[in-house]
Each structure stands twice: as structure tokens, then as C-alpha cells.
Amino acid sequence: MLKAFKDVLGEEFKDNIEFRHVLGSSVYCECSDGSVFSADTLNKVEARMRELIVQDLKIVKNHITSDEVDLYFSPKRAVMV
């Protein structure tokens, strides 16, 4: 789903989408900055998701340690990058 958002929004995409709940085949998401997407944007994201499904892309799961997660999200990371 994030890939579809990135593809549709392009440069406007902000990494602020938080997945909150899954109920059946539905996913409830929120933007951490409080922004709201238009119905048109959500329709485009849904269409893009369907295109990606047809492509049957391989999904690779990466495993990282808790320490790596802490480092990634630490304030010091901003200085290191």
C-alpha cells in the first residue's frame, strides 16, 4: 500500500502514513501530521494497488535487530546521515 501511495503522490509523498488497524480486507490508516487525502487520491491509490497486484511482485522481508531499529529512529541518526 505504501508503494501505491508513493507512486501516486510522487514528490508530494511524506513518510507519515501509519497503519492502525486491519479488519477483514480493509486497512485503517492515519497521517501522523493530521493531513487528509481526497477521495480522488484514494481512488488513484486503490487503482495503483490493483495494478501492483496484477504484476505479482516479489516481496522480500528483511529482519533487523532491535538495536538497529533503535539506531534508525534515534535523533542521532539525523546527524549521521
Secondary structure as UniProt FT lines:
FT   HELIX           2..9
FT   HELIX           10..12
FT   STRAND          17..23
FT   TURN            24..25
FT   STRAND          26..31
FT   TURN            32..33
FT   HELIX           39..55
FT   HELIX           66..73
FT   HELIX           75..80
//
